[in-house]
């Protein structure tokens, strides 16, 4: 029995008759053989890697594709033949459902207006048209606003439902699918929005499986690891450089020497931010294809390269790369000279930092959620307000305000904001500060709230 309460066991059992099993295997091959060849895995191994849930979902995608196949000489589908032979045992609603599957097409949908446990709106990104309300209980508990999913949506008794499982698509998988569909449909060179009819989309069903698996398997197998870098493009490795203060040197001596320096901004008597230079054309894009840029910037976009803090009889430099550790140490020694002794360094990778925190019990030093959330939201407010006037790569290296002044630009800005919202909600804690941040003010600020639907 599937998620919508329809029992398909008799239909599956019917596959064992005559040559149907062989014809189904051909369809399964269309969905899995290119992936099996690429990764050197057989079908069972793919299932073991992904787990039972995704293995069954993918099997369902291939099975439903098979149910839409038209067979000669009489142009009937497997469903037509099954209903003629065994249809007297099926209810009228079940027959309607099976016939709907046999004429259905899988498509890429954008999720919006989720009512948990009840329904969501689905916008068909490949066939166009107005969003439709889909009655769905289980999936709505995990779907996220603006998420893209591959699914077959059919109408049964005046209600739109999903026929089987849902494949959630990352932005990268979505782009790969669109590229494959453009090539298959002969529209690769067209700059217009890709709109496909049912006849073009129906035979493309295996591409949906390919795009999802080629995106998912490398991550599950550990073949694709994000390269996390700072705004200079340096590999992230946390360095703590401790400079012992010479005998007789006081906090005031250090503060006096740091006073008035453009590179250092004092936050309190013992703490300074070490600042870089604001990028003239916005943050540089990392060259690594899987790069994630981590770092802190001030409201005007000035990057914070590190921190300096007086702790007892030490001046401590804290940075996130070996390159910055070397530059920062040279900066301190050039400014303070013999006021500090030879420094000592401690290094910690991201993996070591994660391992150190795994299984750690909450302590009194942890910031309570009710305190952390408004702080994080205020930081996001500042960051995004500054970003509105900075070049954004997704918008063709122009600012969101500038892009929102044109018709095409408004659509691009809407996609950009949806991307930000989706990424923000992707964290492990749905009630965390990132997931609960409200982006609505950005839509209103740019006067495109009419596109947030």
Buried (B, 14 or more C-beta within 10 A) or exposed (E): EBBBEBEBEEBEEBBEEEEBEEBBEEBBBBBBBBBBEEBEBEBEEBBEBBEEEBBBBBBBBBBBBBBBBEEEEEEBBBBBBBBEEEBEEBEEEBBBBBBBBBEBBBBBBBBBEBEEEEBBBBBBBBBEEEBBBBBBEEBBEEBBBBBBBBBBBBEBEEEBBBBBBBBBBBBBBBEBBBBBBBEBBEBEEEEEEBBBEEEBBBBBBBBBBBBBBBBBBBEBEEEBEEBBBBBBBBBBBBBBBBBBBBEEBEEEBBBEBBEEBEBBBBEEEBBBBBBBEBBEEBBEEBEBEEBEBEBBBBEEBBBBBBBBBBEEEBBBBBBBBBBBBBBBBEBBBEBBEEBBBEBEEEEEEBEEEEEEEEEEEEEEEEEEEEEEBEEBBEBBBEBBEBBBEBBBEBBEEBBBBBBBEEEEBBBBBBBBBBEBBBEBBEEEEEEBBBBBBEBEEBBEBBEBBEBBE
